[in-house]
């Protein structure tokens, strides 16, 4: 394991992470965060996602929040990524 990987793991360990945008580039992030010890991952998107896309996220353990209020319950202190 590289130092960068160790640093990343230490940063996300036991944290709640929000991924903003359910685009193709963000899909692998759920597994990545859980593999590095993240406590909880939520995928958020302004659009309503097709059921197969939602299922792909939830099968990997993520919570999915969609629609116009998709950012409503973000409490701050989370890591965010945009697609």
N, C-alpha and C positions, 0 to 999 in steps of 0.2 A: 504494500500500500504506500502510495506517495505521500509526501507531507501535505500537499494540497488536498488530497482525499481525506486525510486525517483531520485537517483543519475544517473541511466542509462538514464532516461527520460531527465534530465537536460543536459546530455552529447550529446544526439542525437537530441535534439529539434532544429528544423529548419535547420538541416544539410543535405548535400547531401552525401549519403552513396553508396559505391560500394561494391557489394558482388562478390568475385572472386570464380567462380566455381558454376555450377548450379546443383550440386549433391543433393541427397535426403536430406542430413542433412542441406543444406542451404535453401531449399524451404520454410520452415516456417518463415525465417528471414524477408522476404518482409513485411508480415503482422505485425510481431513484431515491426519492425522499424517504420512503419506507425502508428501503435497503440500508439507508444511512441512519436509521434510528428515530425518524420523525414520529411523533406521537399521533398526529391526526393531519389528514390532508383533505382540503375542500377545494373542489374545482368549481369556478364561478364563470358564468357566461350570460351576457345580456339576452342572447337568443335562446329560444327553447330548443333543446337538442333532441335529435332522433333517439328513440329508445335504445338502439344498438350502441350508440356512442355513450349514452348514460350507463348502460350495462358494462361497457368496457372499463369505465372508471370505477364503478361500484364493485365490480368483480375483483379489482385490485385494492379494495378497501377504502376508497375515497367517498366522501360525501359530495353530492352534486347540487348546486344551487343555480337555478336559471330564472330568467325573466327580468322585468324592469327593476325589481328591487334586489337584484343579485348581490349588491354591495352593502345592503342594509345592516347586516349584523357583524360587519368587520369591526373588531374592537381595537385595532392598532397593534403594533409590535409584531406583525406577521411579515414573512418573506413573500414578495409578490413577483410574478413573472408575467409578462404580456406576450401574447402571440402575434 
